[in-house]
Amino acid sequence: MQVEAVYENGVLRPLEPLELAEHQHVTVTVIESTTSADRTQLDSTFVEKLREDLQTAPPAPGLDEVRRRLSKIPGSIAADFIAEREDR
């Protein structure tokens, strides 16, 4: 688990909730961050929103379903590359 934290008044305060039991012992490695606080907060907000969205997302399609969907796309990627190179 890797989380961003702020050091305040002699205490490390995580910037997002931790899924740990009360009084659970952990080992902490401190690496000084070079990102700004605003960016860190935006990243944390994005990750939290993504986690929430994944909780309600339908299961990913299987390989057969992906192949079926791709087969409906006309043309081919190879033909597109060839056409693009001919334009040069």
PyMOL Python script that loads the backbone (N, CA, C, O; Angstrom):
from pymol import cmd

cmd.read_pdbstr("""\
ATOM      1  N   MET A   1       0.855  -1.171   0.000  1.00  0.00           N
ATOM      2  CA  MET A   1       0.000   0.000   0.000  1.00  0.00           C
ATOM      3  C   MET A   1       0.901   1.234   0.000  1.00  0.00           C
ATOM      4  O   MET A   1       1.856   1.317   0.771  1.00  0.00           O
ATOM      5  N   GLN A   2       0.588   2.181  -0.865  1.00  0.00           N
ATOM      6  CA  GLN A   2       1.333   3.421  -0.908  1.00  0.00           C
ATOM      7  C   GLN A   2       0.344   4.565  -0.816  1.00  0.00           C
ATOM      8  O   GLN A   2      -0.582   4.654  -1.622  1.00  0.00           O
ATOM      9  N   VAL A   3       0.531   5.447   0.165  1.00  0.00           N
ATOM     10  CA  VAL A   3      -0.373   6.583   0.346  1.00  0.00           C
ATOM     11  C   VAL A   3       0.444   7.847   0.543  1.00  0.00           C
ATOM     12  O   VAL A   3       1.577   7.807   1.023  1.00  0.00           O
ATOM     13  N   GLU A   4      -0.142   8.951   0.172  1.00  0.00           N
ATOM     14  CA  GLU A   4       0.462  10.251   0.416  1.00  0.00           C
ATOM     15  C   GLU A   4       0.097  10.670   1.832  1.00  0.00           C
ATOM     16  O   GLU A   4      -0.994  10.366   2.315  1.00  0.00           O
ATOM     17  N   ALA A   5       1.010  11.367   2.494  1.00  0.00           N
ATOM     18  CA  ALA A   5       0.763  11.828   3.853  1.00  0.00           C
ATOM     19  C   ALA A   5       1.418  13.192   4.038  1.00  0.00           C
ATOM     20  O   ALA A   5       2.294  13.591   3.270  1.00  0.00           O
ATOM     21  N   VAL A   6       0.973  13.895   5.074  1.00  0.00           N
ATOM     22  CA  VAL A   6       1.544  15.189   5.437  1.00  0.00           C
ATOM     23  C   VAL A   6       2.094  15.063   6.846  1.00  0.00           C
ATOM     24  O   VAL A   6       1.464  14.465   7.718  1.00  0.00           O
ATOM     25  N   TYR A   7       3.282  15.635   7.063  1.00  0.00           N
ATOM     26  CA  TYR A   7       3.889  15.636   8.390  1.00  0.00           C
ATOM     27  C   TYR A   7       3.489  16.924   9.082  1.00  0.00           C
ATOM     28  O   TYR A   7       3.870  18.010   8.643  1.00  0.00           O
ATOM     29  N   GLU A   8       2.716  16.814  10.174  1.00  0.00           N
ATOM     30  CA  GLU A   8       2.236  17.974  10.917  1.00  0.00           C
ATOM     31  C   GLU A   8       2.392  17.731  12.410  1.00  0.00           C
ATOM     32  O   GLU A   8       1.938  16.717  12.941  1.00  0.00           O
ATOM     33  N   ASN A   9       3.040  18.676  13.078  1.00  0.00           N
ATOM     34  CA  ASN A   9       3.182  18.619  14.543  1.00  0.00           C
ATOM     35  C   ASN A   9       3.733  17.277  15.020  1.00  0.00           C
ATOM     36  O   ASN A   9       3.279  16.734  16.027  1.00  0.00           O
ATOM     37  N   GLY A  10       4.713  16.749  14.290  1.00  0.00           N
ATOM     38  CA  GLY A  10       5.359  15.514  14.706  1.00  0.00           C
ATOM     39  C   GLY A  10       4.604  14.244  14.365  1.00  0.00           C
ATOM     40  O   GLY A  10       4.970  13.164  14.829  1.00  0.00           O
ATOM     41  N   VAL A  11       3.541  14.359  13.552  1.00  0.00           N
ATOM     42  CA  VAL A  11       2.721  13.191  13.222  1.00  0.00           C
ATOM     43  C   VAL A  11       2.523  13.126  11.711  1.00  0.00           C
ATOM     44  O   VAL A  11       2.269  14.143  11.065  1.00  0.00           O
ATOM     45  N   LEU A  12       2.641  11.917  11.151  1.00  0.00           N
ATOM     46  CA  LEU A  12       2.316  11.714   9.743  1.00  0.00           C
ATOM     47  C   LEU A  12       0.808  11.516   9.624  1.00  0.00           C
ATOM     48  O   LEU A  12       0.239  10.637  10.271  1.00  0.00           O
ATOM     49  N   ARG A  13       0.161  12.341   8.787  1.00  0.00           N
ATOM     50  CA  ARG A  13      -1.288  12.258   8.602  1.00  0.00           C
ATOM     51  C   ARG A  13      -1.567  11.850   7.164  1.00  0.00           C
ATOM     52  O   ARG A  13      -1.270  12.611   6.244  1.00  0.00           O
ATOM     53  N   PRO A  14      -2.138  10.652   6.946  1.00  0.00           N
ATOM     54  CA  PRO A  14      -2.467  10.212   5.579  1.00  0.00           C
ATOM     55  C   PRO A  14      -3.481  11.149   4.939  1.00  0.00           C
ATOM     56  O   PRO A  14      -4.344  11.700   5.621  1.00  0.00           O
ATOM     57  N   LEU A  15      -3.372  11.328   3.622  1.00  0.00           N
ATOM     58  CA  LEU A  15      -4.294  12.195   2.897  1.00  0.00           C
ATOM     59  C   LEU A  15      -5.533  11.449   2.413  1.00  0.00           C
ATOM     60  O   LEU A  15      -6.428  12.054   1.823  1.00  0.00           O
ATOM     61  N   GLU A  16      -5.593  10.156   2.655  1.00  0.00           N
ATOM     62  CA  GLU A  16      -6.769   9.366   2.310  1.00  0.00           C
ATOM     63  C   GLU A  16      -6.963   8.314   3.391  1.00  0.00           C
ATOM     64  O   GLU A  16      -6.011   7.953   4.083  1.00  0.00           O
ATOM     65  N   PRO A  17      -8.196   7.815   3.544  1.00  0.00           N
ATOM     66  CA  PRO A  17      -8.450   6.796   4.571  1.00  0.00           C
ATOM     67  C   PRO A  17      -7.630   5.523   4.317  1.00  0.00           C
ATOM     68  O   PRO A  17      -7.403   5.138   3.169  1.00  0.00           O
ATOM     69  N   LEU A  18      -7.201   4.893   5.378  1.00  0.00           N
ATOM     70  CA  LEU A  18      -6.438   3.646   5.282  1.00  0.00           C
ATOM     71  C   LEU A  18      -7.307   2.485   5.740  1.00  0.00           C
ATOM     72  O   LEU A  18      -8.036   2.595   6.725  1.00  0.00           O
ATOM     73  N   GLU A  19      -7.225   1.385   5.028  1.00  0.00           N
ATOM     74  CA  GLU A  19      -7.978   0.193   5.408  1.00  0.00           C
ATOM     75  C   GLU A  19      -7.141  -0.635   6.366  1.00  0.00           C
ATOM     76  O   GLU A  19      -6.625  -1.694   6.009  1.00  0.00           O
ATOM     77  N   LEU A  20      -7.015  -0.133   7.588  1.00  0.00           N
ATOM     78  CA  LEU A  20      -6.236  -0.801   8.625  1.00  0.00           C
ATOM     79  C   LEU A  20      -7.098  -0.950   9.875  1.00  0.00           C
ATOM     80  O   LEU A  20      -7.984  -0.138  10.138  1.00  0.00           O
ATOM     81  N   ALA A  21      -6.823  -1.988  10.627  1.00  0.00           N
ATOM     82  CA  ALA A  21      -7.523  -2.178  11.896  1.00  0.00           C
ATOM     83  C   ALA A  21      -6.960  -1.201  12.931  1.00  0.00           C
ATOM     84  O   ALA A  21      -5.785  -0.835  12.884  1.00  0.00           O
ATOM     85  N   GLU A  22      -7.811  -0.790  13.856  1.00  0.00           N
ATOM     86  CA  GLU A  22      -7.362   0.098  14.922  1.00  0.00           C
ATOM     87  C   GLU A  22      -6.213  -0.556  15.697  1.00  0.00           C
ATOM     88  O   GLU A  22      -6.298  -1.732  16.050  1.00  0.00           O
ATOM     89  N   HIS A  23      -5.161   0.186  15.958  1.00  0.00           N
ATOM     90  CA  HIS A  23      -3.950  -0.258  16.677  1.00  0.00           C
ATOM     91  C   HIS A  23      -3.117  -1.279  15.899  1.00  0.00           C
ATOM     92  O   HIS A  23      -2.227  -1.913  16.464  1.00  0.00           O
ATOM     93  N   GLN A  24      -3.400  -1.437  14.622  1.00  0.00           N
ATOM     94  CA  GLN A  24      -2.611  -2.363  13.796  1.00  0.00           C
ATOM     95  C   GLN A  24      -1.219  -1.787  13.601  1.00  0.00           C
ATOM     96  O   GLN A  24      -1.065  -0.606  13.288  1.00  0.00           O
ATOM     97  N   HIS A  25      -0.206  -2.622  13.786  1.00  0.00           N
ATOM     98  CA  HIS A  25       1.178  -2.192  13.586  1.00  0.00           C
ATOM     99  C   HIS A  25       1.536  -2.316  12.112  1.00  0.00           C
ATOM    100  O   HIS A  25       1.190  -3.301  11.460  1.00  0.00           O
ATOM    101  N   VAL A  26       2.231  -1.311  11.596  1.00  0.00           N
ATOM    102  CA  VAL A  26       2.675  -1.309  10.208  1.00  0.00           C
ATOM    103  C   VAL A  26       4.103  -0.798  10.148  1.00  0.00           C
ATOM    104  O   VAL A  26       4.587  -0.180  11.096  1.00  0.00           O
ATOM    105  N   THR A  27       4.771  -1.051   9.047  1.00  0.00           N
ATOM    106  CA  THR A  27       6.095  -0.494   8.792  1.00  0.00           C
ATOM    107  C   THR A  27       5.938   0.618   7.768  1.00  0.00           C
ATOM    108  O   THR A  27       5.305   0.427   6.730  1.00  0.00           O
ATOM    109  N   VAL A  28       6.505   1.764   8.055  1.00  0.00           N
ATOM    110  CA  VAL A  28       6.363   2.925   7.184  1.00  0.00           C
ATOM    111  C   VAL A  28       7.717   3.282   6.583  1.00  0.00           C
ATOM    112  O   VAL A  28       8.712   3.393   7.299  1.00  0.00           O
ATOM    113  N   THR A  29       7.750   3.460   5.269  1.00  0.00           N
ATOM    114  CA  THR A  29       8.929   3.959   4.575  1.00  0.00           C
ATOM    115  C   THR A  29       8.607   5.366   4.117  1.00  0.00           C
ATOM    116  O   THR A  29       7.593   5.583   3.455  1.00  0.00           O
ATOM    117  N   VAL A  30       9.453   6.323   4.457  1.00  0.00           N
ATOM    118  CA  VAL A  30       9.191   7.709   4.113  1.00  0.00           C
ATOM    119  C   VAL A  30      10.069   8.103   2.937  1.00  0.00           C
ATOM    120  O   VAL A  30      11.293   7.986   2.988  1.00  0.00           O
ATOM    121  N   ILE A  31       9.413   8.577   1.863  1.00  0.00           N
ATOM    122  CA  ILE A  31      10.105   9.077   0.682  1.00  0.00           C
ATOM    123  C   ILE A  31       9.583  10.476   0.445  1.00  0.00           C
ATOM    124  O   ILE A  31       8.378  10.668   0.281  1.00  0.00           O
ATOM    125  N   GLU A  32      10.473  11.461   0.423  1.00  0.00           N
ATOM    126  CA  GLU A  32      10.044  12.841   0.237  1.00  0.00           C
ATOM    127  C   GLU A  32       9.410  13.008  -1.129  1.00  0.00           C
ATOM    128  O   GLU A  32       9.985  12.615  -2.145  1.00  0.00           O
ATOM    129  N   SER A  33       8.223  13.592  -1.150  1.00  0.00           N
ATOM    130  CA  SER A  33       7.480  13.791  -2.387  1.00  0.00           C
ATOM    131  C   SER A  33       7.886  15.102  -3.034  1.00  0.00           C
ATOM    132  O   SER A  33       8.162  16.092  -2.355  1.00  0.00           O
ATOM    133  N   THR A  34       7.919  15.091  -4.368  1.00  0.00           N
ATOM    134  CA  THR A  34       8.252  16.311  -5.089  1.00  0.00           C
ATOM    135  C   THR A  34       7.028  16.914  -5.757  1.00  0.00           C
ATOM    136  O   THR A  34       7.135  17.921  -6.457  1.00  0.00           O
ATOM    137  N   THR A  35       5.844  16.296  -5.544  1.00  0.00           N
ATOM    138  CA  THR A  35       4.622  16.817  -6.150  1.00  0.00           C
ATOM    139  C   THR A  35       4.028  17.891  -5.261  1.00  0.00           C
ATOM    140  O   THR A  35       4.261  17.909  -4.052  1.00  0.00           O
ATOM    141  N   SER A  36       3.266  18.781  -5.860  1.00  0.00           N
ATOM    142  CA  SER A  36       2.611  19.831  -5.090  1.00  0.00           C
ATOM    143  C   SER A  36       1.418  19.254  -4.340  1.00  0.00           C
ATOM    144  O   SER A  36       0.888  18.206  -4.710  1.00  0.00           O
ATOM    145  N   ALA A  37       1.005  19.938  -3.296  1.00  0.00           N
ATOM    146  CA  ALA A  37      -0.136  19.471  -2.496  1.00  0.00           C
ATOM    147  C   ALA A  37      -1.409  19.456  -3.325  1.00  0.00           C
ATOM    148  O   ALA A  37      -2.230  18.552  -3.169  1.00  0.00           O
ATOM    149  N   ASP A  38      -1.594  20.446  -4.211  1.00  0.00           N
ATOM    150  CA  ASP A  38      -2.792  20.486  -5.042  1.00  0.00           C
ATOM    151  C   ASP A  38      -2.873  19.274  -5.947  1.00  0.00           C
ATOM    152  O   ASP A  38      -3.929  18.653  -6.068  1.00  0.00           O
ATOM    153  N   ARG A  39      -1.767  18.937  -6.581  1.00  0.00           N
ATOM    154  CA  ARG A  39      -1.758  17.795  -7.490  1.00  0.00           C
ATOM    155  C   ARG A  39      -2.016  16.506  -6.711  1.00  0.00           C
ATOM    156  O   ARG A  39      -2.770  15.646  -7.166  1.00  0.00           O
ATOM    157  N   THR A  40      -1.403  16.375  -5.557  1.00  0.00           N
ATOM    158  CA  THR A  40      -1.601  15.182  -4.737  1.00  0.00           C
ATOM    159  C   THR A  40      -3.074  15.024  -4.388  1.00  0.00           C
ATOM    160  O   THR A  40      -3.612  13.919  -4.451  1.00  0.00           O
ATOM    161  N   GLN A  41      -3.728  16.118  -4.023  1.00  0.00           N
ATOM    162  CA  GLN A  41      -5.146  16.052  -3.667  1.00  0.00           C
ATOM    163  C   GLN A  41      -5.982  15.667  -4.883  1.00  0.00           C
ATOM    164  O   GLN A  41      -6.918  14.876  -4.769  1.00  0.00           O
ATOM    165  N   LEU A  42      -5.644  16.228  -6.053  1.00  0.00           N
ATOM    166  CA  LEU A  42      -6.370  15.860  -7.262  1.00  0.00           C
ATOM    167  C   LEU A  42      -6.189  14.381  -7.579  1.00  0.00           C
ATOM    168  O   LEU A  42      -7.147  13.700  -7.945  1.00  0.00           O
ATOM    169  N   ASP A  43      -4.964  13.884  -7.441  1.00  0.00           N
ATOM    170  CA  ASP A  43      -4.693  12.466  -7.686  1.00  0.00           C
ATOM    171  C   ASP A  43      -5.495  11.599  -6.729  1.00  0.00           C
ATOM    172  O   ASP A  43      -6.087  10.602  -7.143  1.00  0.00           O
ATOM    173  N   SER A  44      -5.519  11.963  -5.467  1.00  0.00           N
ATOM    174  CA  SER A  44      -6.252  11.185  -4.467  1.00  0.00           C
ATOM    175  C   SER A  44      -7.743  11.198  -4.761  1.00  0.00           C
ATOM    176  O   SER A  44      -8.417  10.178  -4.620  1.00  0.00           O
ATOM    177  N   THR A  45      -8.260  12.358  -5.171  1.00  0.00           N
ATOM    178  CA  THR A  45      -9.675  12.465  -5.509  1.00  0.00           C
ATOM    179  C   THR A  45     -10.007  11.582  -6.705  1.00  0.00           C
ATOM    180  O   THR A  45     -11.026  10.892  -6.713  1.00  0.00           O
ATOM    181  N   PHE A  46      -9.141  11.608  -7.717  1.00  0.00           N
ATOM    182  CA  PHE A  46      -9.351  10.787  -8.909  1.00  0.00           C
ATOM    183  C   PHE A  46      -9.350   9.302  -8.559  1.00  0.00           C
ATOM    184  O   PHE A  46     -10.223   8.557  -9.004  1.00  0.00           O
ATOM    185  N   VAL A  47      -8.380   8.875  -7.769  1.00  0.00           N
ATOM    186  CA  VAL A  47      -8.269   7.461  -7.403  1.00  0.00           C
ATOM    187  C   VAL A  47      -9.490   7.028  -6.592  1.00  0.00           C
ATOM    188  O   VAL A  47     -10.023   5.939  -6.803  1.00  0.00           O
ATOM    189  N   GLU A  48      -9.928   7.872  -5.674  1.00  0.00           N
ATOM    190  CA  GLU A  48     -11.101   7.520  -4.863  1.00  0.00           C
ATOM    191  C   GLU A  48     -12.352   7.406  -5.734  1.00  0.00           C
ATOM    192  O   GLU A  48     -13.150   6.487  -5.550  1.00  0.00           O
ATOM    193  N   LYS A  49     -12.530   8.324  -6.674  1.00  0.00           N
ATOM    194  CA  LYS A  49     -13.676   8.277  -7.591  1.00  0.00           C
ATOM    195  C   LYS A  49     -13.610   7.010  -8.450  1.00  0.00           C
ATOM    196  O   LYS A  49     -14.626   6.356  -8.684  1.00  0.00           O
ATOM    197  N   LEU A  50     -12.415   6.677  -8.911  1.00  0.00           N
ATOM    198  CA  LEU A  50     -12.229   5.469  -9.721  1.00  0.00           C
ATOM    199  C   LEU A  50     -12.589   4.223  -8.915  1.00  0.00           C
ATOM    200  O   LEU A  50     -13.245   3.320  -9.434  1.00  0.00           O
ATOM    201  N   ARG A  51     -12.173   4.168  -7.667  1.00  0.00           N
ATOM    202  CA  ARG A  51     -12.515   3.021  -6.808  1.00  0.00           C
ATOM    203  C   ARG A  51     -14.034   2.891  -6.652  1.00  0.00           C
ATOM    204  O   ARG A  51     -14.583   1.792  -6.725  1.00  0.00           O
ATOM    205  N   GLU A  52     -14.698   4.025  -6.436  1.00  0.00           N
ATOM    206  CA  GLU A  52     -16.160   3.999  -6.297  1.00  0.00           C
ATOM    207  C   GLU A  52     -16.826   3.509  -7.579  1.00  0.00           C
ATOM    208  O   GLU A  52     -17.744   2.690  -7.538  1.00  0.00           O
ATOM    209  N   ASP A  53     -16.354   4.018  -8.721  1.00  0.00           N
ATOM    210  CA  ASP A  53     -16.928   3.615 -10.009  1.00  0.00           C
ATOM    211  C   ASP A  53     -16.730   2.123 -10.267  1.00  0.00           C
ATOM    212  O   ASP A  53     -17.619   1.467 -10.810  1.00  0.00           O
ATOM    213  N   LEU A  54     -15.586   1.588  -9.885  1.00  0.00           N
ATOM    214  CA  LEU A  54     -15.306   0.172 -10.121  1.00  0.00           C
ATOM    215  C   LEU A  54     -16.184  -0.737  -9.268  1.00  0.00           C
ATOM    216  O   LEU A  54     -16.438  -1.882  -9.639  1.00  0.00           O
ATOM    217  N   GLN A  55     -16.644  -0.236  -8.136  1.00  0.00           N
ATOM    218  CA  GLN A  55     -17.524  -1.037  -7.271  1.00  0.00           C
ATOM    219  C   GLN A  55     -18.847  -1.348  -7.964  1.00  0.00           C
ATOM    220  O   GLN A  55     -19.430  -2.409  -7.740  1.00  0.00           O
ATOM    221  N   THR A  56     -19.326  -0.427  -8.806  1.00  0.00           N
ATOM    222  CA  THR A  56     -20.631  -0.605  -9.457  1.00  0.00           C
ATOM    223  C   THR A  56     -20.510  -0.927 -10.943  1.00  0.00           C
ATOM    224  O   THR A  56     -21.522  -1.080 -11.626  1.00  0.00           O
ATOM    225  N   ALA A  57     -19.285  -1.031 -11.448  1.00  0.00           N
ATOM    226  CA  ALA A  57     -19.087  -1.298 -12.877  1.00  0.00           C
ATOM    227  C   ALA A  57     -19.441  -2.744 -13.203  1.00  0.00           C
ATOM    228  O   ALA A  57     -19.212  -3.643 -12.394  1.00  0.00           O
ATOM    229  N   PRO A  58     -19.997  -2.963 -14.383  1.00  0.00           N
ATOM    230  CA  PRO A  58     -20.271  -4.346 -14.791  1.00  0.00           C
ATOM    231  C   PRO A  58     -18.951  -5.074 -15.051  1.00  0.00           C
ATOM    232  O   PRO A  58     -17.923  -4.425 -15.244  1.00  0.00           O
ATOM    233  N   PRO A  59     -18.961  -6.393 -15.061  1.00  0.00           N
ATOM    234  CA  PRO A  59     -17.718  -7.125 -15.320  1.00  0.00           C
ATOM    235  C   PRO A  59     -17.197  -6.826 -16.730  1.00  0.00           C
ATOM    236  O   PRO A  59     -17.972  -6.559 -17.648  1.00  0.00           O
ATOM    237  N   ALA A  60     -15.900  -6.876 -16.879  1.00  0.00           N
ATOM    238  CA  ALA A  60     -15.278  -6.637 -18.185  1.00  0.00           C
ATOM    239  C   ALA A  60     -15.678  -7.760 -19.140  1.00  0.00           C
ATOM    240  O   ALA A  60     -15.869  -8.901 -18.719  1.00  0.00           O
ATOM    241  N   PRO A  61     -15.804  -7.432 -20.427  1.00  0.00           N
ATOM    242  CA  PRO A  61     -16.168  -8.491 -21.387  1.00  0.00           C
ATOM    243  C   PRO A  61     -15.034  -9.498 -21.527  1.00  0.00           C
ATOM    244  O   PRO A  61     -13.861  -9.160 -21.365  1.00  0.00           O
ATOM    245  N   GLY A  62     -15.396 -10.728 -21.828  1.00  0.00           N
ATOM    246  CA  GLY A  62     -14.399 -11.773 -22.036  1.00  0.00           C
ATOM    247  C   GLY A  62     -13.744 -11.634 -23.398  1.00  0.00           C
ATOM    248  O   GLY A  62     -14.150 -10.796 -24.203  1.00  0.00           O
ATOM    249  N   LEU A  63     -12.744 -12.439 -23.657  1.00  0.00           N
ATOM    250  CA  LEU A  63     -11.992 -12.381 -24.904  1.00  0.00           C
ATOM    251  C   LEU A  63     -12.887 -12.622 -26.113  1.00  0.00           C
ATOM    252  O   LEU A  63     -12.755 -11.934 -27.126  1.00  0.00           O
ATOM    253  N   ASP A  64     -13.788 -13.583 -26.020  1.00  0.00           N
ATOM    254  CA  ASP A  64     -14.686 -13.865 -27.150  1.00  0.00           C
ATOM    255  C   ASP A  64     -15.580 -12.666 -27.463  1.00  0.00           C
ATOM    256  O   ASP A  64     -15.826 -12.354 -28.628  1.00  0.00           O
ATOM    257  N   GLU A  65     -16.060 -12.004 -26.426  1.00  0.00           N
ATOM    258  CA  GLU A  65     -16.910 -10.826 -26.626  1.00  0.00           C
ATOM    259  C   GLU A  65     -16.105  -9.676 -27.247  1.00  0.00           C
ATOM    260  O   GLU A  65     -16.614  -8.971 -28.119  1.00  0.00           O
ATOM    261  N   VAL A  66     -14.878  -9.485 -26.814  1.00  0.00           N
ATOM    262  CA  VAL A  66     -14.021  -8.444 -27.401  1.00  0.00           C
ATOM    263  C   VAL A  66     -13.790  -8.736 -28.878  1.00  0.00           C
ATOM    264  O   VAL A  66     -13.893  -7.837 -29.712  1.00  0.00           O
ATOM    265  N   ARG A  67     -13.484  -9.964 -29.199  1.00  0.00           N
ATOM    266  CA  ARG A  67     -13.282 -10.343 -30.610  1.00  0.00           C
ATOM    267  C   ARG A  67     -14.549 -10.111 -31.428  1.00  0.00           C
ATOM    268  O   ARG A  67     -14.473  -9.639 -32.563  1.00  0.00           O
ATOM    269  N   ARG A  68     -15.713 -10.438 -30.865  1.00  0.00           N
ATOM    270  CA  ARG A  68     -16.979 -10.243 -31.567  1.00  0.00           C
ATOM    271  C   ARG A  68     -17.197  -8.760 -31.850  1.00  0.00           C
ATOM    272  O   ARG A  68     -17.582  -8.381 -32.957  1.00  0.00           O
ATOM    273  N   ARG A  69     -16.947  -7.919 -30.839  1.00  0.00           N
ATOM    274  CA  ARG A  69     -17.139  -6.475 -31.023  1.00  0.00           C
ATOM    275  C   ARG A  69     -16.153  -5.905 -32.036  1.00  0.00           C
ATOM    276  O   ARG A  69     -16.528  -5.078 -32.867  1.00  0.00           O
ATOM    277  N   LEU A  70     -14.901  -6.336 -31.974  1.00  0.00           N
ATOM    278  CA  LEU A  70     -13.889  -5.837 -32.910  1.00  0.00           C
ATOM    279  C   LEU A  70     -14.184  -6.268 -34.342  1.00  0.00           C
ATOM    280  O   LEU A  70     -13.864  -5.548 -35.288  1.00  0.00           O
ATOM    281  N   SER A  71     -14.788  -7.432 -34.501  1.00  0.00           N
ATOM    282  CA  SER A  71     -15.063  -7.925 -35.849  1.00  0.00           C
ATOM    283  C   SER A  71     -16.095  -7.066 -36.576  1.00  0.00           C
ATOM    284  O   SER A  71     -16.195  -7.134 -37.801  1.00  0.00           O
ATOM    285  N   LYS A  72     -16.854  -6.269 -35.849  1.00  0.00           N
ATOM    286  CA  LYS A  72     -17.871  -5.407 -36.455  1.00  0.00           C
ATOM    287  C   LYS A  72     -17.276  -4.109 -37.014  1.00  0.00           C
ATOM    288  O   LYS A  72     -17.952  -3.388 -37.747  1.00  0.00           O
ATOM    289  N   ILE A  73     -16.026  -3.807 -36.676  1.00  0.00           N
ATOM    290  CA  ILE A  73     -15.397  -2.583 -37.168  1.00  0.00           C
ATOM    291  C   ILE A  73     -14.919  -2.821 -38.594  1.00  0.00           C
ATOM    292  O   ILE A  73     -14.141  -3.743 -38.839  1.00  0.00           O
ATOM    293  N   PRO A  74     -15.380  -1.991 -39.548  1.00  0.00           N
ATOM    294  CA  PRO A  74     -14.979  -2.204 -40.943  1.00  0.00           C
ATOM    295  C   PRO A  74     -13.502  -1.872 -41.170  1.00  0.00           C
ATOM    296  O   PRO A  74     -12.913  -1.073 -40.442  1.00  0.00           O
ATOM    297  N   GLY A  75     -12.916  -2.502 -42.196  1.00  0.00           N
ATOM    298  CA  GLY A  75     -11.516  -2.252 -42.531  1.00  0.00           C
ATOM    299  C   GLY A  75     -10.576  -2.967 -41.589  1.00  0.00           C
ATOM    300  O   GLY A  75     -10.974  -3.854 -40.834  1.00  0.00           O
ATOM    301  N   SER A  76      -9.309  -2.561 -41.649  1.00  0.00           N
ATOM    302  CA  SER A  76      -8.327  -3.160 -40.749  1.00  0.00           C
ATOM    303  C   SER A  76      -7.306  -2.106 -40.342  1.00  0.00           C
ATOM    304  O   SER A  76      -7.092  -1.127 -41.057  1.00  0.00           O
ATOM    305  N   ILE A  77      -6.697  -2.306 -39.225  1.00  0.00           N
ATOM    306  CA  ILE A  77      -5.671  -1.379 -38.755  1.00  0.00           C
ATOM    307  C   ILE A  77      -4.489  -1.391 -39.719  1.00  0.00           C
ATOM    308  O   ILE A  77      -3.913  -0.343 -40.009  1.00  0.00           O
ATOM    309  N   ALA A  78      -4.128  -2.562 -40.212  1.00  0.00           N
ATOM    310  CA  ALA A  78      -3.006  -2.665 -41.156  1.00  0.00           C
ATOM    311  C   ALA A  78      -3.277  -1.820 -42.393  1.00  0.00           C
ATOM    312  O   ALA A  78      -2.384  -1.113 -42.861  1.00  0.00           O
ATOM    313  N   ALA A  79      -4.498  -1.881 -42.933  1.00  0.00           N
ATOM    314  CA  ALA A  79      -4.842  -1.084 -44.108  1.00  0.00           C
ATOM    315  C   ALA A  79      -4.761   0.408 -43.801  1.00  0.00           C
ATOM    316  O   ALA A  79      -4.345   1.194 -44.651  1.00  0.00           O
ATOM    317  N   ASP A  80      -5.152   0.798 -42.600  1.00  0.00           N
ATOM    318  CA  ASP A  80      -5.066   2.200 -42.205  1.00  0.00           C
ATOM    319  C   ASP A  80      -3.613   2.664 -42.156  1.00  0.00           C
ATOM    320  O   ASP A  80      -3.304   3.770 -42.601  1.00  0.00           O
ATOM    321  N   PHE A  81      -2.722   1.835 -41.622  1.00  0.00           N
ATOM    322  CA  PHE A  81      -1.301   2.195 -41.571  1.00  0.00           C
ATOM    323  C   PHE A  81      -0.718   2.326 -42.971  1.00  0.00           C
ATOM    324  O   PHE A  81       0.025   3.265 -43.260  1.00  0.00           O
ATOM    325  N   ILE A  82      -1.058   1.388 -43.830  1.00  0.00           N
ATOM    326  CA  ILE A  82      -0.549   1.429 -45.216  1.00  0.00           C
ATOM    327  C   ILE A  82      -1.029   2.693 -45.915  1.00  0.00           C
ATOM    328  O   ILE A  82      -0.245   3.368 -46.583  1.00  0.00           O
ATOM    329  N   ALA A  83      -2.294   3.015 -45.771  1.00  0.00           N
ATOM    330  CA  ALA A  83      -2.847   4.212 -46.402  1.00  0.00           C
ATOM    331  C   ALA A  83      -2.175   5.475 -45.858  1.00  0.00           C
ATOM    332  O   ALA A  83      -1.886   6.403 -46.612  1.00  0.00           O
ATOM    333  N   GLU A  84      -1.934   5.503 -44.571  1.00  0.00           N
ATOM    334  CA  GLU A  84      -1.288   6.674 -43.974  1.00  0.00           C
ATOM    335  C   GLU A  84       0.131   6.849 -44.484  1.00  0.00           C
ATOM    336  O   GLU A  84       0.569   7.971 -44.737  1.00  0.00           O
ATOM    337  N   ARG A  85       0.850   5.746 -44.637  1.00  0.00           N
ATOM    338  CA  ARG A  85       2.234   5.828 -45.145  1.00  0.00           C
ATOM    339  C   ARG A  85       2.258   6.230 -46.613  1.00  0.00           C
ATOM    340  O   ARG A  85       3.191   6.905 -47.046  1.00  0.00           O
ATOM    341  N   GLU A  86       1.266   5.836 -47.377  1.00  0.00           N
ATOM    342  CA  GLU A  86       1.219   6.205 -48.796  1.00  0.00           C
ATOM    343  C   GLU A  86       0.975   7.690 -48.965  1.00  0.00           C
ATOM    344  O   GLU A  86       1.377   8.274 -49.972  1.00  0.00           O
ATOM    345  N   ASP A  87       0.317   8.314 -47.985  1.00  0.00           N
ATOM    346  CA  ASP A  87       0.042   9.753 -48.041  1.00  0.00           C
ATOM    347  C   ASP A  87       1.303  10.589 -47.841  1.00  0.00           C
ATOM    348  O   ASP A  87       1.309  11.773 -48.179  1.00  0.00           O
ATOM    349  N   ARG A  88       2.351  10.012 -47.311  1.00  0.00           N
ATOM    350  CA  ARG A  88       3.569  10.786 -47.029  1.00  0.00           C
ATOM    351  C   ARG A  88       4.330  11.046 -48.242  1.00  0.00           C
ATOM    352  O   ARG A  88       5.381  11.683 -48.186  1.00  0.00           O
TER     353      ARG A  88
END
""", "prot")
cmd.dss("prot")
cmd.show_as("cartoon", "prot")
cmd.util.cbc("prot")
cmd.orient("prot")
